[in-house]
Amino acid sequence: MSTTTGIVSLVGAGPGDPELLTVKARRLLDEADVVLHASLVGDDIVESLPDHATVIHTGKRAGGERTPQPEINARMVREARAGNDVVRLKGGDPTVFGRGGEEAEHLARHGVRFEVVPGVTSAVVAGEVAGIPATHRNCASSITIVTGHENPTKDGTSLDWKALARNVEAGGTLVILMGVGRLPDNIAALCSNGLDAETPIAMVERATLPDERVVTGTLNTVVERAKTANVSPPAVTIVGDVVNTYDIVEHCLANSAGSMVTSWSSSFTTDGIGEATHSE
């Protein structure tokens, strides 16, 4: 422990696979006095934390355990002022719906030195590891990332679903994070704002982990297929023509060998919830 005020590092842990931690993230974790980690940090990463560190689970899951944000903020300041070097560890990247910006402001207001260490965000990785690129020269020249847990019918919604639908229609890729619980609402919002019901869509559950699963379909079919497959958080939803790439490349993806892949696309068949088999 330092004899002066410690530093708080806001660190992205990536999507779950410990091999996707950055070199800097790994070093800071190994040197940390205190690690406050979020629920979406991969289990293997949490288990790799050094014995000398005080490890605090700051759980936040929809409908489940929660640590109030003010309590997390206060703990970071208190530990740093006690001379400890603190890692605030988030799944993905700390500033992509990870409240990293809010925490940085809080630390600055209290005079605590901090740094931000970027992480590999699931917004891009989830599709990538399933063979679905974020952009594609032939069909997608933009990507939009939104939160999916906001009620799209509420007054004062911060998302413009009409603009999102138009962007996908024009060839953009829409990535929805934290949207499993409101999948029917989000799909209805896109369709009611003019997006073709046959637009391709994929859901990638537990991306980069051994039990990763992929469900594909269209706006018209995905709600029922996700329900049948019992898709659960964490899962990333990808909307747009880039999803069609999955059918072309999935059978050659080396990183899918150990995964349970559920494909509901027209060119694949499955035996329940299991590994996809090509139907041609």
C-alpha positions as CSV (number, residue, x, y, z in Angstrom):
1,M,0.0,0.0,0.0
2,S,1.2,3.5,-0.9
3,T,2.0,6.1,1.8
4,T,0.2,8.7,-0.4
5,T,-3.2,8.8,-2.0
6,G,-3.7,5.9,-4.3
7,I,-4.8,6.0,-8.0
8,V,-8.1,4.6,-9.2
9,S,-8.0,2.8,-12.6
10,L,-11.2,2.5,-14.4
11,V,-10.5,-0.7,-16.4
12,G,-12.3,-2.6,-19.1
13,A,-12.2,-6.4,-18.7
14,G,-13.5,-7.2,-22.2
15,P,-16.4,-9.5,-23.0
16,G,-15.3,-12.4,-20.7
17,D,-12.5,-14.4,-22.2
18,P,-9.5,-13.7,-20.0
19,E,-7.2,-13.8,-23.1
20,L,-9.0,-10.6,-24.3
21,L,-7.8,-8.6,-21.3
22,T,-5.3,-5.9,-22.4
23,V,-1.7,-6.2,-21.2
24,K,-2.2,-3.1,-19.2
25,A,-5.4,-4.3,-17.6
26,R,-3.6,-7.5,-16.5
27,R,-0.7,-5.6,-15.0
28,L,-3.0,-3.3,-13.0
29,L,-5.0,-6.1,-11.7
30,D,-1.9,-8.0,-10.6
31,E,-0.6,-4.8,-8.8
32,A,-3.9,-3.6,-7.3
33,D,-4.6,-3.3,-3.6
34,V,-8.3,-3.2,-4.1
35,V,-10.5,-4.5,-7.0
36,L,-14.1,-3.5,-7.3
37,H,-15.6,-5.6,-10.0
38,A,-18.9,-5.6,-11.8
39,S,-21.2,-8.6,-12.3
40,L,-20.4,-8.9,-16.0
41,V,-16.7,-9.5,-15.5
42,G,-15.9,-13.0,-16.6
43,D,-15.6,-15.6,-13.8
44,D,-12.2,-16.8,-15.0
45,I,-10.9,-13.2,-14.7
46,V,-12.3,-12.8,-11.2
47,E,-10.7,-16.1,-10.1
48,S,-7.3,-14.9,-11.5
49,L,-7.2,-11.9,-9.2
50,P,-4.2,-11.9,-6.8
51,D,-4.6,-13.2,-3.3
52,H,-3.1,-10.0,-1.8
53,A,-5.9,-7.8,-3.2
54,T,-9.1,-7.0,-1.5
55,V,-11.8,-8.1,-4.0
56,I,-15.2,-6.5,-3.8
57,H,-18.2,-7.6,-5.9
58,T,-20.3,-4.6,-6.8
59,G,-23.1,-6.5,-8.3
60,K,-25.6,-4.9,-10.7
61,R,-28.0,-7.2,-12.6
62,A,-31.4,-6.4,-13.9
63,G,-34.0,-7.5,-11.4
64,G,-31.3,-8.9,-9.1
65,E,-28.5,-7.9,-6.8
66,R,-27.4,-4.3,-6.9
67,T,-24.8,-2.1,-5.2
68,P,-26.0,1.5,-5.3
69,Q,-23.7,3.7,-7.4
70,P,-23.2,6.3,-4.6
71,E,-21.8,3.5,-2.5
72,I,-19.4,2.4,-5.2
73,N,-18.3,6.0,-5.7
74,A,-17.7,6.5,-2.0
75,R,-15.7,3.3,-1.7
76,M,-13.4,4.2,-4.5
77,V,-12.6,7.6,-2.9
78,R,-12.2,6.1,0.5
79,E,-9.8,3.4,-0.6
80,A,-7.7,5.8,-2.7
81,R,-7.5,8.2,0.2
82,A,-6.3,5.4,2.4
83,G,-3.3,5.0,0.1
84,N,-4.6,2.0,-1.9
85,D,-4.3,1.6,-5.7
86,V,-7.8,0.7,-6.8
87,V,-9.0,-1.0,-10.0
88,R,-12.7,-0.5,-10.8
89,L,-13.2,-3.4,-13.2
90,K,-16.0,-3.4,-15.7
91,G,-17.2,-5.8,-18.3
92,G,-16.4,-4.7,-21.9
93,D,-15.2,-1.1,-22.0
94,P,-15.7,1.1,-18.9
95,T,-17.3,4.0,-20.9
96,V,-19.7,2.1,-23.1
97,F,-22.7,1.9,-20.9
98,G,-20.4,1.2,-18.0
99,R,-20.8,4.5,-16.0
100,G,-17.1,5.2,-16.4
101,G,-17.8,8.8,-17.3
102,E,-19.9,9.3,-14.1
103,E,-17.3,7.7,-12.0
104,A,-14.5,9.8,-13.5
105,E,-16.4,12.9,-12.8
106,H,-17.0,11.8,-9.2
107,L,-13.3,11.0,-8.7
108,A,-12.3,14.4,-10.2
109,R,-14.7,16.3,-7.9
110,H,-13.1,14.7,-4.9
111,G,-9.5,15.3,-6.1
112,V,-8.7,11.6,-6.6
113,R,-6.3,10.8,-9.4
114,F,-7.5,8.3,-11.9
115,E,-6.9,6.7,-15.3
116,V,-9.1,5.0,-17.8
117,V,-7.9,1.8,-19.4
118,P,-10.0,0.9,-22.5
119,G,-11.4,-2.6,-22.8
120,V,-12.7,-4.7,-25.8
121,T,-16.4,-3.9,-26.0
122,S,-19.0,-6.6,-26.5
123,A,-20.8,-4.2,-28.8
124,V,-18.2,-5.2,-31.5
125,V,-16.8,-8.4,-30.2
126,A,-20.1,-10.3,-29.8
127,G,-20.8,-10.2,-33.5
128,E,-17.2,-10.6,-34.5
129,V,-16.6,-13.9,-32.7
130,A,-19.9,-15.2,-34.2
131,G,-18.8,-14.3,-37.7
132,I,-20.9,-11.1,-37.9
133,P,-18.8,-8.0,-38.7
134,A,-19.8,-4.6,-37.3
135,T,-19.4,-3.1,-40.7
136,H,-19.0,-4.6,-44.2
137,R,-17.9,-3.0,-47.4
138,N,-20.8,-4.5,-49.3
139,C,-23.7,-3.8,-46.9
140,A,-22.9,-1.7,-43.8
141,S,-21.0,1.6,-43.6
142,S,-22.1,2.6,-40.1
143,I,-22.7,1.2,-36.7
144,T,-25.0,2.5,-33.9
145,I,-24.8,1.2,-30.3
146,V,-27.7,1.7,-28.0
147,T,-28.9,0.6,-24.6
148,G,-31.8,-1.9,-24.8
149,H,-33.2,-1.8,-21.3
150,E,-35.0,1.5,-21.7
151,N,-38.7,1.3,-22.3
152,P,-39.2,2.6,-25.9
153,T,-42.8,3.6,-25.1
154,K,-42.1,5.8,-22.1
155,D,-42.5,9.6,-22.3
156,G,-39.2,11.3,-22.9
157,T,-37.3,8.3,-24.2
158,S,-33.8,9.3,-25.2
159,L,-33.7,7.0,-28.2
160,D,-35.1,8.0,-31.6
161,W,-36.4,4.7,-32.8
162,K,-37.5,6.2,-36.1
163,A,-34.0,7.4,-36.8
164,L,-32.6,4.0,-35.7
165,A,-35.0,2.2,-38.1
166,R,-34.0,4.5,-41.0
167,N,-30.3,4.0,-40.4
168,V,-30.7,0.2,-40.5
169,E,-32.8,0.5,-43.6
170,A,-30.1,2.6,-45.2
171,G,-27.5,-0.1,-44.6
172,G,-26.3,0.6,-41.1
173,T,-25.7,-1.9,-38.3
174,L,-27.7,-1.5,-35.0
175,V,-26.2,-3.1,-31.9
176,I,-28.5,-3.3,-28.8
177,L,-26.8,-3.9,-25.5
178,M,-28.7,-5.1,-22.4
179,G,-31.8,-5.6,-24.4
180,V,-32.9,-9.2,-23.6
181,G,-35.6,-8.3,-21.2
182,R,-37.2,-5.7,-23.6
183,L,-36.6,-7.6,-26.8
184,P,-40.3,-7.6,-27.8
185,D,-40.6,-3.9,-27.1
186,N,-37.5,-3.0,-29.0
187,I,-38.5,-5.1,-32.0
188,A,-42.0,-3.6,-32.0
189,A,-40.4,-0.1,-31.9
190,L,-38.3,-0.8,-35.0
191,C,-41.2,-2.4,-36.9
192,S,-43.6,0.4,-36.0
193,N,-41.1,2.9,-37.3
194,G,-40.9,1.4,-40.7
195,L,-38.2,-1.2,-40.6
196,D,-38.9,-4.3,-42.7
197,A,-40.0,-7.3,-40.6
198,E,-37.7,-9.5,-42.7
199,T,-34.6,-7.5,-41.6
200,P,-31.9,-10.0,-40.4
201,I,-31.2,-10.1,-36.7
202,A,-28.9,-12.1,-34.4
203,M,-28.5,-12.5,-30.6
204,V,-25.2,-13.6,-29.3
205,E,-25.3,-14.8,-25.7
206,R,-22.2,-15.0,-23.5
207,A,-19.9,-14.0,-26.3
208,T,-16.3,-15.4,-26.2
209,L,-17.1,-17.8,-23.4
210,P,-17.2,-21.6,-23.8
211,D,-21.0,-21.7,-23.7
212,E,-21.5,-18.9,-26.2
213,R,-24.7,-19.3,-28.2
214,V,-26.1,-17.6,-31.3
215,V,-29.7,-17.2,-32.4
216,T,-30.5,-15.7,-35.8
217,G,-33.7,-14.8,-37.5
218,T,-35.6,-11.8,-38.6
219,L,-37.5,-9.1,-36.8
220,N,-40.6,-11.1,-37.5
221,T,-39.3,-14.3,-35.9
222,V,-36.6,-13.5,-33.3
223,V,-38.8,-12.9,-30.3
224,E,-40.3,-16.4,-30.5
225,R,-36.9,-18.0,-31.3
226,A,-35.2,-16.2,-28.4
227,K,-37.9,-17.4,-26.1
228,T,-37.6,-21.0,-27.4
229,A,-33.8,-20.9,-27.0
230,N,-34.2,-19.3,-23.5
231,V,-31.7,-16.6,-24.4
232,S,-30.6,-14.9,-21.1
233,P,-28.4,-11.9,-20.3
234,P,-25.7,-11.1,-21.1
235,A,-26.6,-11.1,-24.8
236,V,-25.9,-8.6,-27.6
237,T,-28.5,-8.0,-30.3
238,I,-27.3,-7.1,-33.8
239,V,-29.7,-5.8,-36.5
240,G,-28.9,-5.3,-40.1
241,D,-27.8,-7.0,-43.3
242,V,-24.4,-7.9,-41.8
243,V,-26.1,-10.7,-40.0
244,N,-26.4,-12.6,-43.3
245,T,-22.6,-13.1,-43.1
246,Y,-23.2,-15.6,-40.3
247,D,-24.7,-18.2,-42.6
248,I,-21.7,-17.9,-44.9
249,V,-18.9,-18.2,-42.5
250,E,-20.1,-20.0,-39.3
251,H,-19.2,-23.5,-40.4
252,C,-15.5,-22.4,-40.7
253,L,-15.2,-20.4,-37.5
254,A,-12.3,-21.9,-35.5
255,N,-13.5,-20.2,-32.3
256,S,-16.9,-21.9,-32.5
257,A,-15.5,-25.4,-32.0
258,G,-16.0,-25.5,-28.3
259,S,-19.2,-23.5,-28.3
260,M,-22.8,-24.4,-28.2
261,V,-24.2,-22.6,-31.2
262,T,-27.9,-22.4,-31.8
263,S,-28.7,-21.3,-35.3
264,W,-32.2,-20.6,-36.4
265,S,-31.3,-19.3,-39.9
266,S,-32.9,-20.8,-43.0
267,S,-29.8,-22.6,-44.1
268,F,-29.1,-24.4,-40.8
269,T,-31.1,-26.8,-38.7
270,T,-30.6,-27.7,-35.0
271,D,-31.6,-30.5,-32.7
272,G,-33.0,-28.5,-29.9
273,I,-30.5,-26.3,-28.1
274,G,-27.2,-27.5,-29.3
275,E,-24.6,-27.3,-32.0
276,A,-25.8,-26.2,-35.4
277,T,-25.7,-28.6,-38.4
278,H,-25.7,-27.5,-42.0
279,S,-28.8,-28.6,-43.9
280,E,-27.5,-28.5,-47.4
